[in-house]
């Protein structure tokens, strides 16, 4: 929850993408824990945000209700239950499919072909 709270805080300052990138690298590439405040504060510093303000945020309940609302929206309204998740849709939202987790090339190909067909477009793939 803390990494998500910091991300929402950073977004308010226009630095959400920078912080997400810094946190993501530490988590996915370096294997560091998302709950580790030292790791999060290091990411905040890399994103050129105020580490003192971030530390104060981590010691408070700021953004907790927003995180819970985002979580509810993702799970209940978007049916997001794993990461990664890829949502394939068209601008008019007449077609929408989610691919959860690490899926096979065949599953991606099938859903992309289905999306193309729903838009009246043919789709071929060659690997």
MOPAC internal coordinates of N, CA, C and O (Angstrom, degrees):
PM7 1SCF
backbone

  N    0.0000 0     0.00 0     0.00 0    0    0    0
  C    1.4435 1     0.00 0     0.00 0    1    0    0
  C    1.5346 1   111.03 1     0.00 0    2    1    0
  O    1.2310 1   120.30 1   144.72 1    3    2    1
  N    1.3370 1   117.03 1   -35.28 1    3    2    1
  C    1.4597 1   119.35 1  -176.70 1    5    3    2
  C    1.5258 1   112.82 1   -64.24 1    6    5    3
  O    1.2310 1   120.32 1   140.49 1    7    6    5
  N    1.3275 1   116.99 1   -39.51 1    7    6    5
  C    1.4657 1   118.66 1   178.86 1    9    7    6
  C    1.5271 1   110.52 1   -65.08 1   10    9    7
  O    1.2310 1   120.47 1   143.15 1   11   10    9
  N    1.3021 1   116.71 1   -36.85 1   11   10    9
  C    1.4621 1   121.47 1   178.97 1   13   11   10
  C    1.5252 1   109.85 1   -68.43 1   14   13   11
  O    1.2310 1   120.40 1   138.73 1   15   14   13
  N    1.3401 1   116.84 1   -41.27 1   15   14   13
  C    1.4705 1   120.22 1   178.53 1   17   15   14
  C    1.5236 1   110.19 1   -61.90 1   18   17   15
  O    1.2310 1   120.65 1   135.82 1   19   18   17
  N    1.3324 1   116.37 1   -44.18 1   19   18   17
  C    1.4674 1   119.39 1   178.30 1   21   19   18
  C    1.5249 1   111.81 1   -63.43 1   22   21   19
  O    1.2310 1   120.58 1   142.83 1   23   22   21
  N    1.3146 1   116.49 1   -37.17 1   23   22   21
  C    1.4618 1   120.41 1   179.16 1   25   23   22
  C    1.5185 1   110.69 1   -63.46 1   26   25   23
  O    1.2310 1   120.02 1   135.88 1   27   26   25
  N    1.3258 1   117.56 1   -44.12 1   27   26   25
  C    1.4684 1   120.21 1   177.75 1   29   27   26
  C    1.5229 1   110.81 1   -62.80 1   30   29   27
  O    1.2310 1   120.46 1   139.66 1   31   30   29
  N    1.3187 1   116.73 1   -40.34 1   31   30   29
  C    1.4574 1   122.17 1   177.18 1   33   31   30
  C    1.5351 1   109.94 1   -61.47 1   34   33   31
  O    1.2310 1   120.43 1   134.38 1   35   34   33
  N    1.3244 1   116.79 1   -45.62 1   35   34   33
  C    1.4705 1   121.37 1  -179.70 1   37   35   34
  C    1.5245 1   111.04 1   -65.23 1   38   37   35
  O    1.2310 1   120.25 1   142.55 1   39   38   37
  N    1.3305 1   117.12 1   -37.45 1   39   38   37
  C    1.4699 1   120.18 1   178.26 1   41   39   38
  C    1.5198 1   110.93 1   -60.01 1   42   41   39
  O    1.2310 1   120.07 1   142.44 1   43   42   41
  N    1.3160 1   117.48 1   -37.56 1   43   42   41
  C    1.4671 1   121.52 1   178.77 1   45   43   42
  C    1.5274 1   111.62 1   -63.01 1   46   45   43
  O    1.2310 1   120.92 1   159.59 1   47   46   45
  N    1.3285 1   115.85 1   -20.41 1   47   46   45
  C    1.4631 1   121.17 1  -179.52 1   49   47   46
  C    1.5310 1   112.14 1  -104.91 1   50   49   47
  O    1.2310 1   120.83 1  -172.75 1   51   50   49
  N    1.3336 1   116.02 1     7.25 1   51   50   49
  C    1.4558 1   119.95 1   179.67 1   53   51   50
  C    1.5196 1   114.38 1    76.10 1   54   53   51
  O    1.2310 1   120.38 1  -162.43 1   55   54   53
  N    1.3360 1   116.88 1    17.57 1   55   54   53
  C    1.4645 1   120.06 1  -177.45 1   57   55   54
  C    1.5278 1   112.17 1  -122.26 1   58   57   55
  O    1.2310 1   120.29 1  -158.56 1   59   58   57
  N    1.3179 1   117.05 1    21.44 1   59   58   57
  C    1.4604 1   120.69 1  -178.23 1   61   59   58
  C    1.5108 1   113.25 1   -59.43 1   62   61   59
  O    1.2310 1   120.17 1   133.57 1   63   62   61
  N    1.3187 1   117.29 1   -46.43 1   63   62   61
  C    1.4667 1   120.83 1  -178.24 1   65   63   62
  C    1.5243 1   111.12 1   -63.06 1   66   65   63
  O    1.2310 1   120.34 1   138.84 1   67   66   65
  N    1.3295 1   116.96 1   -41.16 1   67   66   65
  C    1.4710 1   120.34 1   179.41 1   69   67   66
  C    1.5229 1   110.87 1   -62.53 1   70   69   67
  O    1.2310 1   120.68 1   136.78 1   71   70   69
  N    1.3279 1   116.31 1   -43.22 1   71   70   69
  C    1.4585 1   119.09 1  -179.42 1   73   71   70
  C    1.5214 1   111.03 1   -69.51 1   74   73   71
  O    1.2310 1   120.00 1   137.69 1   75   74   73
  N    1.3193 1   117.61 1   -42.31 1   75   74   73
  C    1.4637 1   120.57 1   178.53 1   77   75   74
  C    1.5329 1   110.32 1   -59.13 1   78   77   75
  O    1.2310 1   120.62 1   138.28 1   79   78   77
  N    1.3092 1   116.41 1   -41.72 1   79   78   77
  C    1.4684 1   120.56 1   179.10 1   81   79   78
  C    1.5281 1   110.89 1   -63.05 1   82   81   79
  O    1.2310 1   120.60 1   135.46 1   83   82   81
  N    1.3210 1   116.47 1   -44.54 1   83   82   81
  C    1.4719 1   120.49 1  -179.29 1   85   83   82
  C    1.5270 1   111.32 1   -66.52 1   86   85   83
  O    1.2310 1   120.32 1   137.53 1   87   86   85
  N    1.3214 1   116.99 1   -42.47 1   87   86   85
  C    1.4684 1   120.36 1   178.40 1   89   87   86
  C    1.5277 1   110.10 1   -67.13 1   90   89   87
  O    1.2310 1   120.76 1   135.35 1   91   90   89
  N    1.3322 1   116.14 1   -44.65 1   91   90   89
  C    1.4590 1   120.99 1  -178.57 1   93   91   90
  C    1.5184 1   112.75 1   -58.86 1   94   93   91
  O    1.2310 1   120.45 1   136.75 1   95   94   93
  N    1.3134 1   116.75 1   -43.25 1   95   94   93
  C    1.4559 1   120.07 1   179.13 1   97   95   94
  C    1.5300 1   110.56 1   -62.32 1   98   97   95
  O    1.2310 1   120.56 1   135.56 1   99   98   97
  N    1.3145 1   116.53 1   -44.44 1   99   98   97
  C    1.4615 1   119.97 1  -179.45 1  101   99   98
  C    1.5297 1   111.49 1   -64.05 1  102  101   99
  O    1.2310 1   121.06 1   140.32 1  103  102  101
  N    1.3316 1   115.57 1   -39.68 1  103  102  101
  C    1.4652 1   119.97 1  -177.95 1  105  103  102
  C    1.5308 1   111.69 1   -76.12 1  106  105  103
  O    1.2310 1   120.31 1   125.60 1  107  106  105
  N    1.3284 1   117.01 1   -54.40 1  107  106  105
  C    1.4591 1   120.84 1  -173.08 1  109  107  106
  C    1.5295 1   113.82 1   -78.32 1  110  109  107
  O    1.2310 1   120.09 1   143.92 1  111  110  109
  N    1.3178 1   117.43 1   -36.08 1  111  110  109
  C    1.4645 1   119.87 1  -175.98 1  113  111  110
  C    1.5203 1   113.37 1   -96.14 1  114  113  111
  O    1.2310 1   120.47 1   145.58 1  115  114  113
  N    1.3310 1   116.70 1   -34.42 1  115  114  113
  C    1.4590 1   119.81 1  -176.13 1  117  115  114
  C    1.5255 1   112.97 1  -102.32 1  118  117  115
  O    1.2310 1   120.42 1   170.66 1  119  118  117
  N    1.3291 1   116.81 1    -9.34 1  119  118  117
  C    1.4591 1   120.99 1   176.80 1  121  119  118
  C    1.5167 1   114.73 1    72.42 1  122  121  119
  O    1.2310 1   120.24 1  -156.93 1  123  122  121
  N    1.3270 1   117.15 1    23.07 1  123  122  121
  C    1.4627 1   120.33 1   179.43 1  125  123  122
  C    1.5311 1   110.41 1   -81.90 1  126  125  123
  O    1.2310 1   121.17 1   -25.12 1  127  126  125
  N    1.3244 1   115.36 1   154.88 1  127  126  125
  C    1.4735 1   120.96 1  -176.67 1  129  127  126
  C    1.5225 1   111.69 1   -80.80 1  130  129  127
  O    1.2310 1   120.84 1   -41.89 1  131  130  129
  N    1.3336 1   115.99 1   138.11 1  131  130  129
  C    1.4593 1   121.01 1   178.01 1  133  131  130
  C    1.5233 1   112.58 1   -66.02 1  134  133  131
  O    1.2310 1   119.82 1   155.72 1  135  134  133
  N    1.3121 1   117.95 1   -24.28 1  135  134  133
  C    1.4639 1   121.55 1  -178.96 1  137  135  134
  C    1.5267 1   112.75 1   -85.19 1  138  137  135
  O    1.2310 1   119.65 1   176.72 1  139  138  137
  N    1.3172 1   118.28 1    -3.28 1  139  138  137
  C    1.4542 1   122.76 1  -178.25 1  141  139  138
  C    1.5296 1   109.84 1   -79.02 1  142  141  139
  O    1.2310 1   120.72 1   -71.02 1  143  142  141
  N    1.3269 1   116.22 1   108.98 1  143  142  141
  C    1.4647 1   120.26 1  -176.95 1  145  143  142
  C    1.5247 1   112.43 1   -63.19 1  146  145  143
  O    1.2310 1   119.67 1   145.28 1  147  146  145
  N    1.3284 1   118.24 1   -34.72 1  147  146  145
  C    1.4689 1   120.32 1   177.82 1  149  147  146
  C    1.5285 1   110.03 1   -62.78 1  150  149  147
  O    1.2310 1   120.41 1   138.77 1  151  150  149
  N    1.3268 1   116.82 1   -41.23 1  151  150  149
  C    1.4640 1   120.57 1   177.61 1  153  151  150
  C    1.5224 1   110.08 1   -63.54 1  154  153  151
  O    1.2310 1   120.61 1   134.63 1  155  154  153
  N    1.3351 1   116.43 1   -45.37 1  155  154  153
  C    1.4629 1   120.38 1  -179.07 1  157  155  154
  C    1.5249 1   111.24 1   -62.57 1  158  157  155
  O    1.2310 1   120.34 1   137.47 1  159  158  157
  N    1.3155 1   116.96 1   -42.53 1  159  158  157
  C    1.4640 1   120.19 1  -179.78 1  161  159  158
  C    1.5276 1   111.41 1   -67.84 1  162  161  159
  O    1.2310 1   120.09 1   147.31 1  163  162  161
  N    1.3138 1   117.44 1   -32.69 1  163  162  161
  C    1.4563 1   121.48 1   174.26 1  165  163  162
  C    1.5339 1   110.09 1   -63.53 1  166  165  163
  O    1.2310 1   120.95 1   138.83 1  167  166  165
  N    1.3281 1   115.79 1   -41.17 1  167  166  165
  C    1.4661 1   120.59 1   177.80 1  169  167  166
  C    1.5239 1   110.66 1   -66.63 1  170  169  167
  O    1.2310 1   120.40 1   140.78 1  171  170  169
  N    1.3174 1   116.83 1   -39.22 1  171  170  169
  C    1.4728 1   121.57 1   177.04 1  173  171  170
  C    1.5246 1   109.72 1   -59.60 1  174  173  171
  O    1.2310 1   120.85 1   134.82 1  175  174  173
  N    1.3287 1   115.98 1   -45.18 1  175  174  173
  C    1.4657 1   120.60 1   179.61 1  177  175  174
  C    1.5275 1   110.50 1   -62.29 1  178  177  175
  O    1.2310 1   120.66 1   136.37 1  179  178  177
  N    1.3442 1   116.33 1   -43.63 1  179  178  177
  C    1.4725 1   119.59 1   178.81 1  181  179  178
  C    1.5239 1   111.38 1   -61.15 1  182  181  179
  O    1.2310 1   120.76 1   144.12 1  183  182  181
  N    1.3341 1   116.15 1   -35.88 1  183  182  181
  C    1.4705 1   120.66 1  -179.84 1  185  183  182
  C    1.5270 1   111.62 1   -78.99 1  186  185  183
  O    1.2310 1   120.77 1  -176.49 1  187  186  185
  N    1.3347 1   116.14 1     3.51 1  187  186  185
  C    1.4679 1   123.24 1   177.63 1  189  187  186
  C    1.5243 1   112.41 1    62.28 1  190  189  187
  O    1.2310 1   121.66 1  -140.66 1  191  190  189
  N    1.3420 1   114.43 1    39.34 1  191  190  189
  C    1.4608 1   121.27 1   175.57 1  193  191  190
  C    1.5278 1   108.67 1  -104.79 1  194  193  191
  O    1.2310 1   120.76 1   -13.85 1  195  194  193
  N    1.3038 1   116.15 1   166.15 1  195  194  193
  C    1.4588 1   122.47 1  -178.06 1  197  195  194
  C    1.5258 1   110.46 1   -74.45 1  198  197  195
  O    1.2310 1   120.49 1   -69.87 1  199  198  197
  N    1.3361 1   116.67 1   110.13 1  199  198  197
  C    1.4658 1   120.32 1  -177.14 1  201  199  198
  C    1.5258 1   112.26 1   -69.84 1  202  201  199
  O    1.2310 1   119.69 1   149.48 1  203  202  201
  N    1.3299 1   118.20 1   -30.52 1  203  202  201
  C    1.4665 1   120.56 1   177.66 1  205  203  202
  C    1.5239 1   109.82 1   -65.84 1  206  205  203
  O    1.2310 1   120.52 1   135.33 1  207  206  205
  N    1.3216 1   116.62 1   -44.67 1  207  206  205
  C    1.4671 1   120.57 1   177.98 1  209  207  206
  C    1.5279 1   110.80 1   -64.42 1  210  209  207
  O    1.2310 1   120.57 1   141.98 1  211  210  209
  N    1.3284 1   116.51 1   -38.02 1  211  210  209
  C    1.4688 1   120.59 1   178.78 1  213  211  210
  C    1.5177 1   110.63 1   -65.78 1  214  213  211
  O    1.2310 1   120.49 1   139.32 1  215  214  213
  N    1.3289 1   116.67 1   -40.68 1  215  214  213
  C    1.4635 1   120.73 1   179.12 1  217  215  214
  C    1.5308 1   110.26 1   -64.25 1  218  217  215
  O    1.2310 1   120.32 1   140.22 1  219  218  217
  N    1.3230 1   117.00 1   -39.78 1  219  218  217
  C    1.4690 1   121.21 1   176.71 1  221  219  218
  C    1.5280 1   110.38 1   -63.62 1  222  221  219
  O    1.2310 1   120.80 1   138.90 1  223  222  221
  N    1.3314 1   116.08 1   -41.10 1  223  222  221
  C    1.4644 1   119.85 1   177.64 1  225  223  222
  C    1.5201 1   110.63 1   -60.82 1  226  225  223
  O    1.2310 1   120.44 1   135.61 1  227  226  225
  N    1.3238 1   116.77 1   -44.39 1  227  226  225
  C    1.4629 1   120.54 1  -179.09 1  229  227  226
  C    1.5295 1   112.29 1   -63.26 1  230  229  227
  O    1.2310 1   120.20 1   153.29 1  231  230  229
  N    1.3126 1   117.23 1   -26.71 1  231  230  229
  C    1.4561 1   121.04 1   178.29 1  233  231  230
  C    1.5171 1   113.67 1   -87.11 1  234  233  231
  O    1.2310 1   120.78 1  -176.95 1  235  234  233
  N    1.3106 1   116.12 1     3.05 1  235  234  233
  C    1.4663 1   120.90 1  -177.99 1  237  235  234
  C    1.5315 1   110.34 1  -118.76 1  238  237  235
  O    1.2310 1   121.41 1     6.77 1  239  238  237
  N    1.3044 1   114.91 1  -173.23 1  239  238  237
  C    1.4691 1   119.96 1   176.09 1  241  239  238
  C    1.5348 1   111.18 1  -105.01 1  242  241  239
  O    1.2310 1   120.77 1  -166.24 1  243  242  241
  N    1.3333 1   116.13 1    13.76 1  243  242  241
  C    1.4617 1   120.79 1  -178.56 1  245  243  242
  C    1.5263 1   111.14 1   -55.60 1  246  245  243
  O    1.2310 1   120.57 1   -42.54 1  247  246  245
  N    1.3036 1   116.51 1   137.46 1  247  246  245
  C    1.4652 1   126.23 1   176.44 1  249  247  246
  C    1.5277 1   114.31 1    70.28 1  250  249  247
  O    1.2310 1   119.20 1  -175.87 1  251  250  249
  N    1.3274 1   119.13 1     4.13 1  251  250  249
  C    1.4712 1   119.80 1   179.03 1  253  251  250
  C    1.5282 1   111.46 1   -63.58 1  254  253  251
  O    1.2310 1   120.03 1   135.37 1  255  254  253
  N    1.3185 1   117.55 1   -44.63 1  255  254  253
  C    1.4659 1   119.03 1  -178.92 1  257  255  254
  C    1.5263 1   110.71 1   -65.67 1  258  257  255
  O    1.2310 1   120.12 1   144.08 1  259  258  257
  N    1.3322 1   117.37 1   -35.92 1  259  258  257
  C    1.4658 1   120.60 1   177.93 1  261  259  258
  C    1.5228 1   111.17 1   -65.30 1  262  261  259
  O    1.2310 1   120.66 1   138.95 1  263  262  261
  N    1.3437 1   116.34 1   -41.05 1  263  262  261
  C    1.4671 1   120.42 1   178.64 1  265  263  262
  C    1.5242 1   109.68 1   -62.81 1  266  265  263
  O    1.2310 1   120.15 1   135.81 1  267  266  265
  N    1.3210 1   117.32 1   -44.19 1  267  266  265
  C    1.4676 1   120.59 1   179.92 1  269  267  266
  C    1.5261 1   111.03 1   -64.54 1  270  269  267
  O    1.2310 1   120.16 1   143.61 1  271  270  269
  N    1.3162 1   117.31 1   -36.39 1  271  270  269
  C    1.4691 1   120.94 1   177.05 1  273  271  270
  C    1.5272 1   110.43 1   -67.72 1  274  273  271
  O    1.2310 1   119.77 1   137.15 1  275  274  273
  N    1.3206 1   118.04 1   -42.85 1  275  274  273
  C    1.4694 1   121.48 1   176.44 1  277  275  274
  C    1.5291 1   110.29 1   -60.67 1  278  277  275
  O    1.2310 1   120.78 1   136.49 1  279  278  277
  N    1.3208 1   116.12 1   -43.51 1  279  278  277
  C    1.4639 1   120.87 1   179.67 1  281  279  278
  C    1.5292 1   110.65 1   -61.78 1  282  281  279
  O    1.2310 1   120.48 1   133.37 1  283  282  281
  N    1.3322 1   116.68 1   -46.63 1  283  282  281
  C    1.4563 1   120.97 1   178.55 1  285  283  282
  C    1.5309 1   110.22 1   -58.93 1  286  285  283
  O    1.2310 1   120.14 1   134.42 1  287  286  285
  N    1.3178 1   117.34 1   -45.58 1  287  286  285
  C    1.4622 1   121.96 1   179.72 1  289  287  286
  C    1.5312 1   110.17 1   -60.72 1  290  289  287
  O    1.2310 1   120.00 1   133.57 1  291  290  289
  N    1.3284 1   117.61 1   -46.43 1  291  290  289
  C    1.4642 1   121.36 1  -177.91 1  293  291  290
  C    1.5227 1   111.59 1   -62.87 1  294  293  291
  O    1.2310 1   120.35 1   135.25 1  295  294  293
  N    1.3172 1   116.94 1   -44.75 1  295  294  293
  C    1.4636 1   121.04 1  -175.81 1  297  295  294
  C    1.5247 1   111.41 1   -78.74 1  298  297  295
  O    1.2310 1   120.33 1   129.05 1  299  298  297
  N    1.3212 1   116.98 1   -50.95 1  299  298  297
  C    1.4613 1   120.30 1  -172.66 1  301  299  298
  C    1.5250 1   113.75 1   -80.28 1  302  301  299
  O    1.2310 1   120.14 1   141.21 1  303  302  301
  N    1.3145 1   117.33 1   -38.79 1  303  302  301
  C    1.4672 1   119.56 1  -175.75 1  305  303  302
  C    1.5227 1   113.52 1   -96.30 1  306  305  303
  O    1.2310 1   120.08 1   148.27 1  307  306  305
  N    1.3221 1   117.45 1   -31.73 1  307  306  305
  C    1.4576 1   120.74 1  -177.00 1  309  307  306
  C    1.5238 1   113.33 1  -106.04 1  310  309  307
  O    1.2310 1   120.06 1   172.95 1  311  310  309
  N    1.3242 1   117.48 1    -7.05 1  311  310  309
  C    1.4631 1   123.67 1   179.68 1  313  311  310
  C    1.5316 1   112.07 1    57.72 1  314  313  311
  O    1.2310 1   120.73 1  -143.31 1  315  314  313
  N    1.3189 1   116.20 1    36.69 1  315  314  313
  C    1.4599 1   121.14 1   176.76 1  317  315  314
  C    1.5157 1   107.18 1   -88.79 1  318  317  315
  O    1.2310 1   120.89 1   -62.55 1  319  318  317
  N    1.3273 1   115.90 1   117.45 1  319  318  317
  C    1.4583 1   121.13 1  -175.68 1  321  319  318
  C    1.5304 1   113.50 1  -127.43 1  322  321  319
  O    1.2310 1   120.58 1  -179.05 1  323  322  321
  N    1.3199 1   116.49 1     0.95 1  323  322  321
  C    1.4555 1   120.21 1   179.62 1  325  323  322
  C    1.5194 1   108.71 1  -155.53 1  326  325  323
  O    1.2310 1   120.95 1   -13.91 1  327  326  325
  N    1.3237 1   115.79 1   166.09 1  327  326  325
  C    1.4514 1   120.07 1   171.71 1  329  327  326
  C    1.5168 1   107.51 1  -129.86 1  330  329  327
  O    1.2310 1   119.53 1   -37.56 1  331  330  329
  N    1.2803 1   118.50 1   142.44 1  331  330  329
  C    1.4550 1   124.12 1    -0.95 1  333  331  330
  C    1.5218 1   111.12 1   -75.91 1  334  333  331
  O    1.2310 1   121.16 1   -20.04 1  335  334  333
  N    1.3083 1   115.38 1   159.96 1  335  334  333
  C    1.4559 1   121.56 1   171.07 1  337  335  334
  C    1.5255 1   106.79 1  -132.86 1  338  337  335
  O    1.2310 1   121.20 1   -44.10 1  339  338  337
  N    1.3074 1   115.31 1   135.90 1  339  338  337
  C    1.4585 1   121.61 1   179.31 1  341  339  338
  C    1.5131 1   107.39 1  -114.83 1  342  341  339
  O    1.2310 1   120.39 1   -58.00 1  343  342  341
  N    1.3228 1   116.87 1   122.00 1  343  342  341
  C    1.4620 1   120.84 1   179.66 1  345  343  342
  C    1.5175 1   106.98 1  -105.89 1  346  345  343
  O    1.2310 1   121.52 1   -60.54 1  347  346  345
  N    1.3185 1   114.70 1   119.46 1  347  346  345
  C    1.4589 1   122.14 1   179.70 1  349  347  346
  C    1.5228 1   106.67 1  -104.55 1  350  349  347
  O    1.2310 1   120.65 1   -60.78 1  351  350  349
  N    1.3375 1   116.35 1   119.22 1  351  350  349
  C    1.4656 1   119.33 1   179.46 1  353  351  350
  C    1.5181 1   109.52 1  -151.86 1  354  353  351
  O    1.2310 1   121.48 1   -13.32 1  355  354  353
  N    1.3028 1   114.76 1   166.68 1  355  354  353
  C    1.4550 1   120.45 1   176.63 1  357  355  354
  C    1.5338 1   108.46 1  -104.33 1  358  357  355
  O    1.2310 1   120.05 1   -17.03 1  359  358  357
  N    1.3285 1   117.51 1   162.97 1  359  358  357
  C    1.4637 1   119.67 1  -177.67 1  361  359  358
  C    1.5360 1   113.64 1   -57.93 1  362  361  359
  O    1.2310 1   120.07 1   146.49 1  363  362  361
  N    1.3150 1   117.47 1   -33.51 1  363  362  361
  C    1.4661 1   120.60 1  -179.54 1  365  363  362
  C    1.5314 1   112.02 1   -81.67 1  366  365  363
  O    1.2310 1   120.89 1   173.69 1  367  366  365
  N    1.3390 1   115.91 1    -6.31 1  367  366  365
  C    1.4698 1   122.86 1   179.83 1  369  367  366
  C    1.5306 1   112.23 1    61.25 1  370  369  367
  O    1.2310 1   120.56 1  -147.13 1  371  370  369
  N    1.3417 1   116.53 1    32.87 1  371  370  369
  C    1.4653 1   119.60 1   174.71 1  373  371  370
  C    1.5251 1   110.27 1   -83.96 1  374  373  371
  O    1.2310 1   120.91 1   162.12 1  375  374  373
  N    1.3282 1   115.87 1   -17.88 1  375  374  373
  C    1.4554 1   121.36 1   176.94 1  377  375  374
  C    1.5181 1   107.92 1  -129.56 1  378  377  375
  O    1.2310 1   120.73 1   -46.98 1  379  378  377
  N    1.3316 1   116.21 1   133.02 1  379  378  377
  C    1.4674 1   119.98 1   177.59 1  381  379  378
  C    1.5193 1   109.22 1  -154.36 1  382  381  379
  O    1.2310 1   121.05 1   -56.47 1  383  382  381
  N    1.3059 1   115.59 1   123.53 1  383  382  381
  C    1.4659 1   121.93 1   175.48 1  385  383  382
  C    1.5150 1   107.99 1  -138.84 1  386  385  383
  O    1.2310 1   121.00 1   -33.55 1  387  386  385
  N    1.3216 1   115.69 1   146.45 1  387  386  385
  C    1.4570 1   121.03 1   176.34 1  389  387  386
  C    1.5185 1   108.96 1  -115.45 1  390  389  387
  O    1.2310 1   121.34 1   -41.78 1  391  390  389
  N    1.3071 1   115.04 1   138.22 1  391  390  389
  C    1.4529 1   121.55 1   174.89 1  393  391  390
  C    1.5220 1   105.92 1  -111.57 1  394  393  391
  O    1.2310 1   120.49 1   -64.14 1  395  394  393
  N    1.3251 1   116.68 1   115.86 1  395  394  393
  C    1.4614 1   121.63 1  -175.70 1  397  395  394
  C    1.5256 1   111.65 1   -97.07 1  398  397  395
  O    1.2310 1   121.68 1   -39.34 1  399  398  397
  N    1.3277 1   114.38 1   140.66 1  399  398  397
  C    1.4560 1   120.04 1   174.55 1  401  399  398
  C    1.5133 1   113.07 1    69.88 1  402  401  399
  O    1.2310 1   121.10 1    15.37 1  403  402  401
  N    1.2774 1   115.50 1  -164.63 1  403  402  401
  C    1.4593 1   121.61 1   177.83 1  405  403  402
  C    1.5208 1   107.67 1   -84.64 1  406  405  403
  O    1.2310 1   120.97 1   -74.28 1  407  406  405
  N    1.3029 1   115.75 1   105.72 1  407  406  405
  C    1.4584 1   120.79 1  -176.14 1  409  407  406
  C    1.5162 1   110.83 1  -103.19 1  410  409  407
  O    1.2310 1   121.76 1   -16.92 1  411  410  409
  N    1.3018 1   114.24 1   163.08 1  411  410  409
  C    1.4627 1   120.11 1  -178.30 1  413  411  410
  C    1.5273 1   110.98 1   -76.32 1  414  413  411
  O    1.2310 1   121.44 1   -18.80 1  415  414  413
  N    1.3113 1   114.86 1   161.20 1  415  414  413
  C    1.4600 1   121.06 1   175.10 1  417  415  414
  C    1.5228 1   109.23 1   -59.53 1  418  417  415
  O    1.2310 1   120.42 1   141.54 1  419  418  417
  N    1.3312 1   116.80 1   -38.46 1  419  418  417
  C    1.4678 1   120.57 1   179.63 1  421  419  418
  C    1.5236 1   111.78 1   -61.03 1  422  421  419
  O    1.2310 1   120.35 1   139.18 1  423  422  421
  N    1.3438 1   116.94 1   -40.82 1  423  422  421
  C    1.4630 1   119.34 1   179.06 1  425  423  422
  C    1.5272 1   111.36 1   -66.08 1  426  425  423
  O    1.2310 1   120.42 1   136.97 1  427  426  425
  N    1.3365 1   116.80 1   -43.03 1  427  426  425
  C    1.4637 1   119.87 1   176.73 1  429  427  426
  C    1.5266 1   110.42 1   -61.22 1  430  429  427
  O    1.2310 1   120.80 1   133.90 1  431  430  429
  N    1.3157 1   116.08 1   -46.10 1  431  430  429
  C    1.4609 1   120.41 1  -179.27 1  433  431  430
  C    1.5158 1   110.77 1   -59.60 1  434  433  431
  O    1.2310 1   119.99 1   136.35 1  435  434  433
  N    1.3144 1   117.62 1   -43.65 1  435  434  433
  C    1.4560 1   122.18 1  -179.64 1  437  435  434
  C    1.5295 1   111.67 1   -61.95 1  438  437  435
  O    1.2310 1   120.39 1   133.19 1  439  438  437
  N    1.3171 1   116.86 1   -46.81 1  439  438  437
  C    1.4653 1   120.04 1  -178.16 1  441  439  438
  C    1.5271 1   111.31 1   -69.92 1  442  441  439
  O    1.2310 1   119.94 1   140.44 1  443  442  441
  N    1.3257 1   117.72 1   -39.56 1  443  442  441
  C    1.4612 1   119.54 1   177.48 1  445  443  442
  C    1.5288 1   111.58 1   -65.24 1  446  445  443
  O    1.2310 1   120.51 1   141.85 1  447  446  445
  N    1.3235 1   116.63 1   -38.15 1  447  446  445
  C    1.4718 1   120.21 1   175.67 1  449  447  446
  C    1.5221 1   110.70 1   -64.20 1  450  449  447
  O    1.2310 1   120.70 1   138.07 1  451  450  449
  N    1.3225 1   116.27 1   -41.93 1  451  450  449
  C    1.4709 1   121.16 1   177.70 1  453  451  450
  C    1.5322 1   110.59 1   -62.69 1  454  453  451
  O    1.2310 1   120.54 1   139.16 1  455  454  453
  N    1.3245 1   116.58 1   -40.84 1  455  454  453
  C    1.4707 1   120.75 1   178.61 1  457  455  454
  C    1.5254 1   110.12 1   -63.92 1  458  457  455
  O    1.2310 1   120.45 1   134.98 1  459  458  457
  N    1.3188 1   116.74 1   -45.02 1  459  458  457
  C    1.4602 1   120.36 1   179.13 1  461  459  458
  C    1.5257 1   110.86 1   -61.64 1  462  461  459
  O    1.2310 1   120.38 1   134.92 1  463  462  461
  N    1.3198 1   116.87 1   -45.08 1  463  462  461
  C    1.4692 1   120.84 1   178.86 1  465  463  462
  C    1.5177 1   111.44 1   -60.34 1  466  465  463
  O    1.2310 1   120.19 1   141.15 1  467  466  465
  N    1.3341 1   117.24 1   -38.85 1  467  466  465
  C    1.4653 1   120.36 1  -179.10 1  469  467  466
  C    1.5255 1   111.45 1   -65.04 1  470  469  467
  O    1.2310 1   120.78 1   159.97 1  471  470  469
  N    1.3315 1   116.12 1   -20.03 1  471  470  469
  C    1.4588 1   121.36 1   179.23 1  473  471  470
  C    1.5290 1   112.19 1  -102.14 1  474  473  471
  O    1.2310 1   120.84 1  -174.11 1  475  474  473
  N    1.3366 1   115.99 1     5.89 1  475  474  473
  C    1.4692 1   120.10 1   179.10 1  477  475  474
  C    1.5140 1   113.00 1    75.07 1  478  477  475
  O    1.2310 1   120.54 1  -152.36 1  479  478  477
  N    1.3258 1   116.58 1    27.64 1  479  478  477
  C    1.4662 1   121.58 1  -178.37 1  481  479  478
  C    1.5247 1   107.38 1  -119.54 1  482  481  479
  O    1.2310 1   120.83 1   -38.44 1  483  482  481
  N    1.3284 1   116.02 1   141.56 1  483  482  481
  C    1.4683 1   117.86 1   175.52 1  485  483  482
  C    1.5254 1   108.11 1   -89.04 1  486  485  483
  O    1.2310 1   121.62 1   -27.87 1  487  486  485
  N    1.3134 1   114.50 1   152.13 1  487  486  485
  C    1.4508 1   119.80 1  -176.30 1  489  487  486
  C    1.5240 1   108.81 1  -138.35 1  490  489  487
  O    1.2310 1   120.54 1   -51.22 1  491  490  489
  N    1.3155 1   116.58 1   128.78 1  491  490  489
  C    1.4630 1   120.25 1   174.79 1  493  491  490
  C    1.5225 1   107.31 1  -126.03 1  494  493  491
  O    1.2310 1   121.42 1   -31.29 1  495  494  493
  N    1.3026 1   114.89 1   148.71 1  495  494  493
  C    1.4562 1   119.10 1   178.13 1  497  495  494
  C    1.5171 1   108.57 1  -130.50 1  498  497  495
  O    1.2310 1   121.21 1   -37.23 1  499  498  497
  N    1.3014 1   115.28 1   142.77 1  499  498  497
  C    1.4467 1   121.36 1   174.85 1  501  499  498
  C    1.5109 1   107.35 1  -135.66 1  502  501  499
  O    1.2310 1   121.02 1   -50.32 1  503  502  501
  N    1.3099 1   115.66 1   129.68 1  503  502  501
  C    1.4628 1   119.84 1   178.09 1  505  503  502
  C    1.4991 1   110.42 1  -106.42 1  506  505  503
  O    1.2310 1   120.10 1   180.00 1  507  506  505

